[in-house]
Amino acid sequence: MKDRMKSLISAMLVAGALVAGSLPAVAQQSKLAPELQGRDAADSVDVIVQFNQSPTDRHFAKVTSKGAEVTAKLASVNGGAFAHLPASSLAELAADPDVAYVSLDRPVHNTGTSSIDYTPETVNAPWAWQTLQLTGTGIGVAVIDSGISAALDLNTYDPTTHQISSRIVYSQSFIKASNSTDDQYGHGTHVAGIIGGAGWASAGPLFRHQFKGIAPNVNLVNLRVLDQDGSGTDSAVIAAIEKAIELKSQYNIRVINLSLGRQVYESYTLDPLCQAV
């Protein structure tokens, strides 16, 4: 049986080698994302440029010298975001041996909302609360979304001091047009409720069901990347991911939540958002 298996594996390897050998050579992959190829030279584009190494000022100057301006330095992808790059410079930039890949600073959107009605029960969270006493105490979750607005269910109560305090322990906006970290779209607050709502606003005899989150005592790090329309950019999300990693020890961040996305345009090995994740 063992000899027959060896023979079968050998035959499969030989067949695979023959098929591979019969395929035409694959052309070298373009360093320009699909949407940037063939752009009108008169266009101006916002891009993310990834370099082959951790970039220095010299690397950024390769892009700014062509008329673009730096909008974000993105260390996690060895690159940066640039606004108003003349499309006429794209070919020259792609030909630079220091450049690994150039993509649009693509728009991202929220992924819709789901019901919180029986989310904890679906993953057996009530058993974890009661039997294991696991409620998320001391754990930080970074919510990269449309912001989080103050809400009763996102507070905590100290029975010793009788103090009520917010569990939103840090907030920052990555939207160029607004420094506000409040949720002007509604999605981020909804997501925060699914993650860590305490259920206080639906407790008592007037309610037939209490709406609690998965970890009702978790701390929330509010990183706003989506605007009032639920839209944002790759570069804002990447910058927020980097901030979450920077803050991970300070707030014991163990989870990053990304309920957002966009279409896929290339391999994850090239896609800057995938690289950051």
C-alpha positions in Angstrom: 0.0 0.0 0.0 2.8 2.3 0.9 4.7 1.7 -2.4 1.5 2.3 -4.4 1.0 5.6 -2.6 4.6 6.6 -3.4 4.1 5.8 -7.0 0.9 7.8 -7.1 2.5 10.8 -5.6 5.5 10.6 -8.0 3.1 10.4 -11.0 1.2 13.5 -9.7 4.4 15.4 -9.3 5.6 14.5 -12.8 2.2 15.4 -14.3 2.3 18.7 -12.5 5.8 19.5 -13.8 4.8 18.7 -17.4 1.7 20.9 -17.2 3.8 23.7 -15.6 6.4 23.4 -18.2 3.9 23.7 -21.0 2.6 27.0 -19.8 3.8 30.3 -21.4 6.1 32.5 -19.4 4.1 35.0 -17.3 4.8 38.6 -18.1 6.3 40.8 -15.4 3.5 42.3 -13.3 2.9 46.0 -13.6 3.7 48.1 -10.5 0.6 50.2 -11.2 -2.8 49.1 -9.9 -5.4 48.3 -12.6 -7.3 51.5 -12.1 -4.1 53.6 -12.7 -3.1 51.9 -15.9 -4.0 54.0 -19.0 -5.1 57.0 -17.0 -5.4 60.3 -18.9 -2.2 62.2 -18.5 -4.2 65.3 -17.5 -5.7 63.6 -14.5 -4.7 64.1 -11.0 -4.9 61.1 -8.6 -4.6 60.4 -4.9 -2.4 57.3 -4.5 -0.6 55.1 -2.0 3.0 54.4 -2.9 4.7 51.4 -1.4 8.5 51.2 -1.4 10.8 48.2 -1.3 12.2 49.3 2.1 11.2 51.6 5.0 11.1 55.0 3.2 13.2 58.0 4.0 12.7 61.6 3.1 14.6 60.8 -0.2 11.9 58.2 -1.1 9.0 60.6 -0.4 10.8 63.3 -2.5 10.5 60.9 -5.5 6.8 61.5 -5.3 6.5 65.1 -4.0 9.0 66.3 -6.7 6.4 65.3 -9.3 3.8 67.7 -7.7 2.1 65.5 -5.2 1.8 66.3 -1.5 2.2 63.8 1.4 -1.1 63.2 3.3 0.0 60.3 5.5 3.2 58.3 6.2 2.2 54.7 6.4 5.0 52.7 8.0 3.2 49.4 8.1 3.2 49.2 4.3 6.6 50.9 3.8 5.0 53.8 2.1 2.8 56.8 2.2 -0.4 58.4 0.9 -0.1 61.2 -1.6 -2.7 63.7 -3.0 -2.8 65.3 -6.4 -0.2 63.3 -8.2 -0.2 64.1 -11.9 -1.2 60.9 -13.8 1.5 61.8 -16.4 4.1 60.9 -13.7 2.7 57.4 -13.0 4.8 55.5 -15.6 8.0 57.1 -14.4 7.2 56.4 -10.8 6.4 52.7 -11.5 9.8 52.4 -13.3 11.7 53.6 -10.2 13.5 50.5 -8.7 12.7 51.8 -5.2 9.0 51.7 -5.8 7.2 48.4 -5.1 3.6 49.3 -6.0 1.4 52.2 -6.7 -2.4 52.1 -6.0 -5.3 54.5 -5.7 -6.1 55.7 -2.2 -9.3 53.8 -2.7 -12.6 54.5 -1.1 -13.9 52.1 1.6 -17.4 51.8 3.0 -19.2 50.3 5.9 -20.4 46.7 5.5 -23.9 47.3 6.7 -25.4 46.5 10.1 -26.6 43.3 11.6 -29.2 42.7 14.3 -28.0 42.7 17.9 -31.1 40.9 19.1 -29.6 37.5 19.9 -25.9 38.0 19.0 -24.5 37.0 22.5 -26.7 33.9 22.6 -25.5 32.9 19.1 -21.9 32.6 20.4 -22.9 31.4 23.9 -21.7 34.6 25.6 -24.1 34.4 28.5 -22.5 31.2 29.6 -19.1 32.9 29.5 -20.4 35.8 31.6 -22.0 33.6 34.2 -19.8 30.5 34.4 -16.4 32.0 33.6 -17.0 35.5 34.7 -15.6 36.8 31.4 -17.1 40.2 30.5 -14.2 41.9 28.8 -13.0 43.7 31.9 -9.6 45.3 31.3 -9.6 44.5 27.6 -9.4 47.1 24.9 -11.1 46.9 21.5 -10.2 49.3 18.7 -13.3 50.1 16.7 -12.2 51.5 13.3 -15.4 52.8 11.9 -17.6 55.9 11.6 -16.9 57.0 15.2 -18.7 56.2 18.5 -21.2 58.5 20.1 -21.6 58.6 23.8 -24.4 56.2 25.0 -25.7 54.9 28.3 -24.9 51.3 27.3 -21.2 52.2 26.7 -20.7 53.5 30.3 -19.6 51.6 33.4 -20.8 51.9 37.0 -18.5 51.7 40.0 -20.6 50.4 42.9 -18.0 51.5 45.4 -17.8 55.2 44.4 -21.2 55.2 42.6 -19.5 56.9 39.7 -20.6 56.4 36.1 -17.8 56.7 33.5 -17.5 56.2 29.8 -15.8 53.0 28.5 -14.7 55.0 25.4 -11.2 55.5 26.7 -9.6 57.1 23.6 -10.9 58.8 20.4 -9.2 60.1 17.3 -10.4 61.1 13.8 -8.5 60.2 10.7 -10.9 62.1 8.4 -9.2 65.1 6.8 -12.4 67.2 6.7 -13.3 66.8 10.4 -11.7 66.4 13.8 -14.9 65.2 15.4 -14.9 61.7 16.7 -18.7 61.5 17.1 -20.6 59.0 15.0 -22.4 61.1 12.3 -23.5 58.0 10.4 -24.6 55.6 13.1 -22.6 52.5 12.1 -19.7 52.8 14.5 -22.0 53.2 17.5 -24.0 50.2 16.4 -20.9 48.1 16.1 -19.6 49.3 19.5 -22.9 48.1 21.0 -22.6 44.7 19.5 -19.1 44.5 20.9 -19.6 45.9 24.3 -23.1 47.3 25.0 -23.9 46.8 28.7 -27.7 46.6 28.1 -28.7 49.2 30.7 -30.9 51.1 28.2 -33.1 48.0 27.7 -33.2 46.6 31.3 -36.2 46.6 33.5 -39.9 45.5 33.6 -40.8 47.6 30.5 -38.5 45.5 28.3 -39.1 41.9 27.1 -35.4 41.5 25.9 -32.2 43.0 27.1 -29.8 44.1 24.3 -26.2 43.4 25.5 -23.0 43.2 23.6 -20.6 40.2 23.5 -18.2 41.7 26.1 -20.3 44.2 28.1 -17.4 45.6 30.2 -14.8 46.0 27.5 -13.0 49.3 26.9 -13.5 50.9 23.5 -10.8 52.8 21.5 -12.7 55.0 19.0 -10.8 55.5 15.7 -13.0 57.3 13.2 -12.3 56.7 9.5 -15.7 56.9 7.9 -17.6 60.1 7.3 -21.2 61.1 7.7 -21.9 59.1 4.5 -20.2 55.9 5.8 -17.2 56.4 3.4 -13.5 56.7 3.9 -10.2 55.8 2.3 -7.5 53.1 2.4 -5.0 55.5 3.9 -7.2 56.6 6.8 -7.9 53.0 7.7 -4.2 52.1 7.5 -3.3 55.1 9.7 -5.9 54.0 12.2 -4.6 50.4 12.3 -1.1 51.8 13.0 -2.5 54.0 15.8 -4.2 51.0 17.4 -0.9 49.1 17.4 0.8 52.1 18.9 -1.8 52.3 21.7 -2.0 48.5 22.3 0.0 48.4 25.5 -1.5 51.6 26.9 -5.1 50.3 26.6 -4.4 46.6 26.4 -5.9 46.4 23.0 -6.4 42.8 22.0 -8.9 43.2 19.2 -9.2 45.5 16.1 -12.7 45.6 14.6 -13.0 46.5 10.9 -16.6 46.3 9.8 -15.7 48.0 6.5 -14.3 47.1 3.1 -14.2 47.5 -0.7 -13.7 45.5 -3.8 -10.5 43.5 -4.4 -8.3 44.7 -7.3 -5.1 42.7 -6.9 -3.3 40.1 -4.8 -3.2 40.6 -1.0 0.6 40.7 -1.4 0.2 44.1 -3.2 -2.9 45.5 -1.8 -1.8 48.1 0.8 -4.9 47.7 3.0 -4.4 43.9 3.2 -0.7 44.5 3.9 -1.6 46.7 6.9 -4.1 44.2 8.2 
